[in-house]
Amino acid sequence: MKKLFLVFALLIPLIADAQTTRTDVLILGNGNAAFAAGVQASESGVNSIVLTQSDGFKTDDYRKFIQSGVTGAFEKRARKSLKLADSIPLPVITSQIFNAVVKTWSDSSKLFDVINNTSIIEIKRSGSNWEAKINKDRSIRAKILIITDRPEQVYAALKIQTLKPAETTPVNYYENSYRTTVGAIGESVNFISLYNLLIPDQENILYIEPDHLETGQAAGATAAYAAFFQTKTSLSNLKRIQGELLSYKLPLMPFEDVKIADSNWLAIQKVGITGILKAELKNEKLFFNPEKAVLYEEIKQPVKDYYYKAQIWFDDHKDVAVNLENTISLVCYVGNKAPETTKAEIEKKWVKQYKFSSKYNMNKVLTRREFSVIINEYLKPFDIVNVDRTGRVIR
């Protein structure tokens, strides 16, 4: 009898807990942002559940989506579901097809789950976590909560009466907040800053507009960071999150003329985020102008802002052409590299790795594309230099 009681006692917690589903990230909503947040969180290695509270996702025309890691992940699964080879274009993705693909994806994934046609009775805090009660016997408990619509569901838990979604901001080089970007927004000059995404005085909850795939992807990566490292959203690491999003092909700077398929896209994005080379605003679009020649005056102050030693180099090289010879001299002096070795490395990589169409020539004035690639590889300003919440360089 004692043994039987012990077995029964051990079973009680399992039975009691059977109706509580645990996940790392819970997303509420049925639009583009909810879908992207759920996918990105799972792609970043944590469990995510999207609770649509409807009969599926109400997405826009799929062809309008920005091409990123999220759309790439969807297309891969769409081809598998529709049994289409990579060489065959995808058909028009109707809402019915979209949700059918997502269902197959959700059913087979260990990290990505979608629950449709399920309402929420109550959302409350559970320690540092969140608990969404979906009926009297079942709830979902999550470390991080992302809301894309109906924010009134959390007002009681947050003890507030209103909540504004994260705001996007146009790129403005008179201030440095663009360096804190975690997503370029569609075909515009706007971006979402990590620090606009975080809610002041509220931990482990993000609220974003339902329509933008990009803000959803940014929110998914931010939530995944907090869940994976078991930390608070207020302690989010900007560089880690930016790096994660870039690895999943989300543009962080809205450059109209440098697309993801460009072989130098990553280097240009990274240098663009630093502001060492600034883009041109024209007709409400942002142009990086990758084939334009680099000017001495446009790089002088930004490079000095990032590196103390650059001050000495620019003092010794006044108003020189930004050619390959001088650029190698700059990166070798600031980065403590051997000039001859660096020259040999760059010459070897010029066509095969960098995919440059020009000829390797030490007297050649570099294009913004070429300068970005070399600076990114040999000085790594994006990777090794931090910025504060305002985007100011911290050295």
C-alpha positions in Angstrom: 0.0 0.0 0.0 2.9 2.4 0.9 4.5 1.6 -2.5 1.2 2.2 -4.3 0.7 5.5 -2.5 4.2 6.6 -3.5 3.5 5.9 -7.2 0.2 7.7 -7.0 1.9 10.7 -5.3 4.5 10.9 -8.1 1.7 10.8 -10.7 -0.3 13.7 -9.2 2.1 16.4 -10.4 2.2 14.9 -13.9 -1.6 14.8 -14.1 -2.0 18.3 -12.7 0.6 19.6 -15.1 -0.8 17.8 -18.2 -3.0 20.7 -19.1 -0.2 23.3 -19.0 1.7 23.6 -22.2 5.1 25.1 -21.8 7.0 27.1 -24.5 9.7 29.6 -24.7 7.9 32.2 -26.8 4.1 32.7 -27.1 2.9 34.9 -30.0 -0.7 36.2 -30.2 -2.0 37.3 -33.6 -2.8 36.0 -37.1 -1.0 38.5 -39.4 2.4 38.8 -41.1 4.2 39.9 -37.9 2.9 37.0 -35.8 3.9 34.5 -38.5 7.4 36.0 -38.8 7.9 36.2 -35.0 7.0 32.5 -34.6 9.2 31.4 -37.4 12.2 33.5 -36.4 12.0 32.4 -32.8 12.0 28.7 -33.8 14.8 29.3 -36.4 16.8 30.9 -33.6 16.5 27.7 -31.6 13.7 28.1 -29.0 10.2 26.7 -28.8 7.5 29.1 -30.2 3.7 28.8 -30.3 1.6 31.2 -32.3 -2.0 31.4 -31.0 -4.0 32.9 -33.9 -7.3 33.0 -32.1 -8.9 32.5 -35.6 -9.0 29.9 -38.3 -5.4 30.7 -39.5 -3.1 33.4 -40.7 -4.6 36.4 -42.5 -1.5 37.3 -44.5 -1.1 39.8 -47.3 -0.2 38.8 -50.8 2.9 36.6 -50.3 4.7 38.2 -53.3 4.8 41.5 -51.4 6.8 40.0 -48.5 10.4 41.1 -48.1 12.8 38.4 -49.1 14.5 37.2 -45.9 15.3 34.1 -43.8 11.6 33.8 -42.8 10.3 33.9 -46.4 13.1 31.6 -47.4 12.1 29.1 -44.7 8.5 29.3 -45.9 9.4 28.8 -49.5 11.4 25.7 -48.7 8.5 24.1 -47.0 6.0 25.3 -49.6 8.0 23.6 -52.3 8.1 20.4 -50.2 4.4 20.5 -49.6 3.5 21.3 -53.2 6.2 18.9 -54.5 7.8 21.6 -56.7 11.5 21.6 -57.8 13.6 24.6 -57.0 13.6 25.5 -60.7 9.8 25.8 -60.9 8.4 29.2 -59.7 6.0 29.0 -56.8 2.3 29.6 -57.7 0.3 32.5 -56.3 0.2 31.7 -52.5 -3.4 32.1 -51.5 -4.4 32.2 -47.9 -5.6 28.6 -48.2 -2.3 27.4 -49.5 -0.4 29.5 -47.0 -2.2 28.0 -44.0 -2.0 24.5 -45.4 1.8 24.8 -45.7 2.0 26.3 -42.2 -0.1 23.4 -40.8 2.2 20.8 -42.3 5.2 22.7 -41.0 3.8 23.1 -37.6 2.8 19.4 -37.4 6.3 18.2 -38.2 8.3 20.8 -36.3 9.6 20.3 -32.8 10.0 24.1 -32.2 7.3 25.8 -34.2 3.6 25.3 -33.3 0.5 27.1 -34.5 -2.8 26.8 -32.6 -5.9 28.0 -34.4 -9.5 28.7 -33.3 -8.6 29.0 -29.7 -9.6 32.0 -27.6 -7.9 33.3 -24.5 -9.8 33.6 -21.2 -7.1 35.4 -19.3 -3.4 36.3 -19.5 -1.4 36.8 -16.3 2.1 37.0 -15.0 3.5 33.8 -13.6 6.6 34.9 -11.8 8.9 36.2 -14.6 6.9 34.2 -17.1 3.5 34.5 -18.7 0.4 32.3 -18.6 -2.4 32.4 -21.1 -5.5 30.5 -19.9 -7.4 29.2 -22.9 -10.1 27.3 -21.0 -10.8 26.4 -17.4 -8.6 23.3 -17.7 -5.8 24.3 -20.1 -3.2 27.1 -20.2 0.0 27.9 -22.1 3.0 29.1 -20.1 5.8 31.0 -21.8 9.0 32.9 -20.9 8.4 35.7 -23.4 5.1 37.1 -24.8 4.7 38.8 -28.2 1.5 40.6 -28.9 0.6 41.7 -32.5 -3.1 42.6 -31.9 -5.7 43.1 -29.1 -3.3 44.5 -26.5 -6.2 44.9 -24.1 -5.7 41.3 -23.3 -2.7 42.1 -21.1 -3.8 45.5 -19.6 -4.8 43.9 -16.3 -1.6 41.9 -16.0 0.5 45.0 -16.7 -1.7 47.2 -14.5 -2.0 49.8 -17.3 -4.9 51.2 -19.4 -3.2 51.5 -22.8 -0.2 50.3 -24.7 1.5 51.6 -27.8 3.1 49.2 -30.4 6.8 49.6 -31.2 7.4 52.6 -33.4 9.5 52.7 -36.5 11.8 55.6 -37.3 13.2 57.1 -40.5 17.0 56.9 -41.0 18.4 60.3 -39.9 22.1 60.8 -40.0 21.9 63.8 -37.7 21.4 61.3 -34.9 22.8 57.8 -34.4 19.8 55.7 -33.5 20.0 53.9 -36.9 22.9 52.0 -35.4 20.5 50.3 -33.1 18.3 48.9 -35.9 16.9 45.4 -35.8 15.0 45.6 -39.1 14.5 47.7 -42.2 10.8 48.2 -42.9 9.7 47.2 -46.3 10.3 49.6 -49.2 10.8 52.7 -47.1 13.5 54.6 -45.3 12.2 53.4 -41.9 13.8 51.0 -39.4 12.8 49.5 -36.0 15.3 50.2 -33.2 15.8 47.5 -30.6 15.1 50.1 -27.9 11.8 51.0 -29.5 10.9 47.4 -29.5 11.5 47.0 -25.8 8.7 48.2 -23.5 9.9 50.6 -20.7 9.4 49.1 -17.2 7.9 45.9 -18.6 9.9 42.7 -18.9 9.5 39.8 -21.3 6.7 41.3 -23.4 6.8 42.9 -26.8 4.0 44.6 -28.7 4.3 45.2 -32.4 2.0 46.1 -35.3 0.4 43.1 -37.1 1.3 43.9 -40.6 5.1 44.1 -40.9 6.9 40.9 -41.4 10.2 42.7 -40.6 9.1 43.8 -37.1 7.8 40.3 -36.5 11.2 38.8 -37.4 13.0 41.3 -35.2 10.6 40.6 -32.3 11.1 36.8 -32.7 14.9 37.1 -32.6 14.7 39.4 -29.5 12.4 37.1 -27.7 14.5 34.1 -28.6 17.6 35.8 -27.2 15.9 36.4 -23.8 14.5 32.9 -23.7 17.7 31.1 -24.9 19.9 32.9 -22.4 17.3 32.9 -19.7 17.5 36.6 -19.2 15.2 39.7 -19.3 14.3 41.5 -22.5 15.7 44.7 -21.0 19.1 43.0 -21.0 19.0 42.2 -24.7 22.3 42.3 -26.5 22.0 44.5 -29.5 25.0 43.1 -31.4 24.0 39.5 -30.8 20.4 40.1 -32.0 21.6 42.2 -35.0 24.0 39.4 -36.0 21.3 36.8 -35.7 18.9 38.7 -37.9 21.6 39.3 -40.5 22.4 35.6 -40.5 18.8 35.0 -41.4 19.0 37.6 -44.2 16.8 40.3 -42.7 18.0 43.7 -44.0 18.7 46.0 -41.1 19.4 49.1 -43.2 16.8 49.9 -45.9 19.1 50.2 -48.9 17.1 50.3 -52.1 20.0 49.5 -54.4 21.7 46.6 -52.5 19.5 43.5 -52.4 20.0 40.3 -50.5 21.2 38.4 -53.6 24.2 40.8 -53.9 27.4 38.9 -53.0 28.5 41.8 -50.9 25.2 42.4 -49.2 26.3 41.4 -45.7 29.5 43.6 -45.7 27.5 46.6 -47.0 24.8 46.1 -44.4 27.4 46.0 -41.6 29.3 49.0 -42.8 26.0 50.8 -43.4 24.9 50.2 -39.8 28.1 51.8 -38.5 27.6 54.9 -40.6 31.3 54.9 -41.8 29.6 55.2 -45.2 26.3 56.9 -45.2 23.5 56.4 -47.8 21.8 59.0 -49.9 18.1 59.9 -49.2 16.3 60.5 -52.5 12.6 60.3 -53.4 11.8 58.8 -50.0 14.3 55.9 -50.7 17.7 55.2 -49.2 20.5 54.6 -51.8 23.9 53.2 -50.7 25.3 53.9 -54.2 27.7 50.9 -54.1 29.5 51.8 -57.4 30.3 55.4 -56.5 33.9 56.3 -55.6 34.7 56.8 -51.9 35.6 60.4 -50.9 38.2 61.2 -48.3 36.0 63.6 -46.4 33.1 61.2 -46.0 35.1 58.6 -44.2 37.6 60.7 -42.3 35.5 61.6 -39.2 33.4 58.3 -39.0 36.6 56.1 -39.1 38.2 58.3 -36.4 35.0 58.0 -34.3 35.5 54.2 -34.3 39.3 54.0 -33.9 41.7 56.1 -31.8 44.6 55.2 -34.0 42.9 56.4 -37.1 43.4 60.0 -35.9 47.2 59.6 -36.4 46.8 58.0 -39.8 44.6 60.8 -41.1 46.9 63.4 -39.7 49.7 61.8 -41.7 47.6 61.3 -44.8 45.8 64.6 -45.5 43.4 64.7 -48.4 44.7 61.6 -50.1 42.8 59.6 -52.6 40.9 56.6 -51.1 42.6 54.2 -53.4 43.5 50.6 -52.7 47.1 51.5 -51.6 45.9 54.0 -49.0 43.0 51.9 -47.8 45.4 49.0 -47.1 47.7 51.4 -45.4 44.8 52.5 -43.2 43.6 49.1 -42.2 47.1 47.8 -41.5 48.0 50.8 -39.3 44.7 50.8 -37.4 44.4 47.0 -37.3 48.1 46.2 -36.6 48.4 44.1 -39.8 51.4 43.4 -42.1 51.0 45.5 -45.3 52.6 43.0 -47.7 50.6 40.1 -46.3 47.4 42.0 -46.5 48.1 43.1 -50.1 48.6 39.5 -51.1 45.4 38.3 -49.3 43.3 41.0 -50.9 44.7 40.3 -54.4 43.9 36.6 -54.0 40.3 37.3 -52.8 39.5 40.2 -55.2 37.6 38.2 -57.7 37.2 34.7 -56.3 35.8 35.7 -52.9 34.8 39.3 -53.1 33.3 38.9 -56.6 34.6 42.4 -57.7 34.3 43.1 -61.4 37.2 45.6 -61.5 40.8 44.8 -61.8 43.1 44.7 -58.8 45.1 47.9 -58.9 46.9 49.7 -56.1 46.2 53.1 -57.6 42.5 52.4 -58.1 40.1 54.7 -56.2 37.8 52.3 -54.4 34.1 52.2 -54.9 31.8 52.2 -51.8 31.3 48.5 -52.4 35.0 47.7 -52.4 35.8 49.9 -49.5 33.0 48.4 -47.4 34.2 44.8 -48.0 37.8 45.6 -47.1 36.9 47.7 -44.0 34.4 45.0 -42.9 36.9 42.2 -43.2 40.0 43.8 -41.8 38.7 46.3 -39.2 35.3 44.7 -38.4 33.7 48.0 -37.0 30.3 46.4 -36.8 31.5 43.3 -35.0 33.9 44.6 -32.4 32.9 48.2 -31.6 29.8 48.6 -29.4 27.3 51.4 -29.3 25.0 52.6 -26.5 21.2 52.9 -26.5 21.4 56.1 -28.6 23.8 54.6 -31.1 26.8 56.5 -29.8 30.1 54.7 -30.3 31.6 53.2 -27.1 35.3 52.8 -27.2 
